[in-house]
Amino acid sequence: WSASSVSGLRPWSTRSGVGCAEFGETLGGRLLVARMQTPKVETLAGTGSNRSADGPRLRANLGAPTGMYCLGDDVYICDYYGNSIRKLSMKTETMTTEAGNGTEAGEREGPALTTSLPTPRYLFPDGTGGWIITSYVHAQIIQFKDGMLKSIAGASESGFVDGPASQARFDYPRGGCTDPRSGSLYLTDYGNHRVRII
């Protein structure tokens, strides 16, 4: 499509690069790219179905792509409705599930592919070779590293409480980043209108 003719996409997450912008279309279950030189909007991955399924990028399904992060030739995506982290490899042009068993209920710590990862909203590198994931509705901060999922902050109940990480409460945590100097994590706490630090 031409960029000027596209409407009603309701993108949740964007990432800009040189000459292009990538964004997730939540309701349509696709990852799109807008190329400024053309300008055109193209489907990068997904079929438009809100179910989650791995496979070739244009036949794989995304439940609801929200946060994303590009690392080399790979795009890591929070699949909000799919309760999982997906990886789009631009080298192999395939989509795979990296973490989350697709359910909200169940054990939230353990092997990444057999553990629940409810409502992942955003992800970013933790500075040690892993990822930090915000669990939006369940108000937890989760680390994904070495094939394992581990809750590092949040009492799994919404609210506002500072203190020890396991007892702290968030209200719809969204984005964040890692301080490369100290290793501290900065997180946007949407419902509490605050920036939190771990």
C-alpha angles and dihedrals in degrees: 000000000000111000093237093054097052115102141156096035096130095205115202100188136027138186123189124209137166106313096343145064127211122206139172120237104212102191094039097047096227140121109225134191126205113206110204096199092064096020100230139134116226135181109252096181141348136054101240093261117123092220121102120239134149126229141088108358097250093045098041118098128228118202093207120329111216121152119023138180128193118218116175109307093343132088115204113205135191106226099203100187092034091056090223148096113247129195124211111200111203089193096059095022091227136128120222135176112244102176140007131051094235097257136102097209125068141047112347100195126063141054108007100234097046098041128089116253105184121203101338107200107174140001137195137167115278094212094246100077096278138090135248114218127190114218099210107197095027092051098226136131112222132192120214111196138144091000094306136108120216132174109231101173141010132063092236090248125097119246141087119283128145122200136072109017095241091054098041119110130215132188111218100331112207130170133000149156142219122248102232092205102050102017090234119147121230116201134184110230100202100187094045095045091230143114110232129200129209 
